[in-house]
Amino acid sequence: DGAVCGFGVVALDGLEGVMPVGGARGRLPGPLALGLLALAAVMLAASLWLAFHSAPGTIYQFVGWFGALFAGAIAAAVVWRWLKTDEVVLRLDAAGLLDRRLSRLPIPWGAIETVGTWQAGEWQVLVLRVPPETETAIDLTVAARATRSSSAEMGADGLWVDMTGLEISHDRLLQAIIARGEAARRNQ
């Protein structure tokens, strides 16, 4: 037995009915966070130097201030994400799949039409295809809405569940999504 996915067939191997509860915690790995923080600090310093050493009212001064705001926002986001390591960002429960990076409300199991994997080098994402009315109903995050068209152009049209930093393996999450989706369809 297998489940037909958007990008191939995945064997269930007796997983049917096994639906782990709980979630996966998102972490910004230490070296990555330090690297991003260092890059933001360099950008901030360079931008402030440009802002203070440019003639008032010039495009250079504007670019300096804009760069300082941008680099400061990046640094703040990295620190915030680094400090919030205990937040559950991905939850599988009876209501559906909730990835806080993707939407504010869970994607109902019965709404997932297909699930597949898209990969670029070491980077893997699960791609969930749902009806447009579901995308509206689950209140996608700004980032998810902004990347919808580019993900379709890259050949992975759907909602992306990024595996980066999650404490669950790609295969285990994929199997759990398939099992729960099939169970929801049988119970409809």
Summary of the structure (lengths in Angstrom):
residues: 188
radius of gyration: 20.4
end to end distance: 20.7
largest distance: 70.2
contacts: 521
relative contact order: 0.18
helix: 46%
strand: 24%
